[in-house]
Structures are given as C-alpha cells and as structure tokens.
Amino acid sequence: MNFLAHILLSGENEGVMMGNYVGDFIKGRLSNEKTANWNPDYVLGLKLHRFIDSFTDSHPEVLEAKDVAAVTQGKLAGIVMDIYFDYFLAKNFEHYHKEPLFVYAHRMYSVIEKNEHLVPETMVPMVRSMIRQDWLTTYATLEGIDTTFHRLSRRAGFLAPIYGAVSELRANEAFYYTKFLSFFPELRRQAGQFIVDNAA
C-alpha cells in the first residue's frame, strides 16, 4: 500500500502513524537492542508497516491484480498496484473515514510536521515536497495519479517505464476497483488487530 493507506491504517496514535509512514526508510531488523531507546508506539508503527506490506504482497486478490498489471507494467506491477489502491481509497474516502479527504490530509500533514524529528534524514526532502504539493489529496483523481507516476518515473532509471501506468488504470479501472473492494476491508481489520495485539 502507498502513503495514504499506511497513514489511515495506523489509527489516531501519532507515534504509530509516524512509524508506519516512514517504514520504507527504516532498514534492517527491528531488534530489541536497536529499538531500545525508541518510542514504543513508533516501533509498533514500523512493525505495522511491515505487516501491512507482507499481508498485501501475499493476498490472493492483490496477486491476481498484479498479474493483470504485469502485462503492461512488468516488474513494476507491485509499485503500480500500491498507487492504484491509494487512488481508490482517496476517491472513495468518505466510506473509510468521517473526515473529508482534504481535512484529513491536512491534519496528517500537521502531525508529520510536528514529528519531523522522527522522519529519517533521507526522507525529509520527499516529505516536504509531499506536504507542499498535497500528494494525499491529489491521489483522488486520475490526473493526480498520473502526476504521481510521472514524479516516480524521474526518481530512478528502473522506474522510468512507470510513466505511463495511468493508461492501464484507465483501461481496467473497474477490474482493479473490484480487487480493492475485496481486499482492503480485510487488510483494515487485520491491521487493527495487529495494533491491538502488539501495543505496549
């Protein structure tokens, strides 16, 4: 899943949300020695991030969707699917949270800015761009998703083909949305249970 889903699945605990949000930028094993002086909620968020990624990557509905996307997106199908699913979440946000997306997104930006000390240094420039350009809200439109793919395509050479991924979404949106509807409620339940089971 991409940024919006990771943030939403964290609940309202800021420490958990920050850990989940920065999870891709914290590498290595989360051993007791490594995390001994870290905020326990932040560590829970990091573990939640890894749980979400693992659950998503192994889910049958997601695997089926990736197989279809791989026809045009090849090895980038997994990255593409994360962004497709954030698009569906953002577009239908009223079904998943009581706040409108714009209000929720800007509240989350405030949380991130307040807790920037928890953001790995290598992630800070991206975080500031995300807030300045309001990425979370732009996920709700095909035009915004297209911009996201263009931005990603410039990040590394191997990502260049992702430039045109919105065309696949336009062509098969109904199929991918069906997969999202089958998968996301289950992920949300599992993520919530993970937080309950692993809270300090």
PyMOL commands that set and color helices and strands:
alter all, ss='L'
color gray80, all
select helices_A, chain A and resi 3-8+14-21+23-25+32-35+40-58+60-91+93-95+101-114+116-118+121-133+135-138+142-153+157-198
alter helices_A, ss='H'
color red, helices_A
deselect
rebuild
show_as cartoon
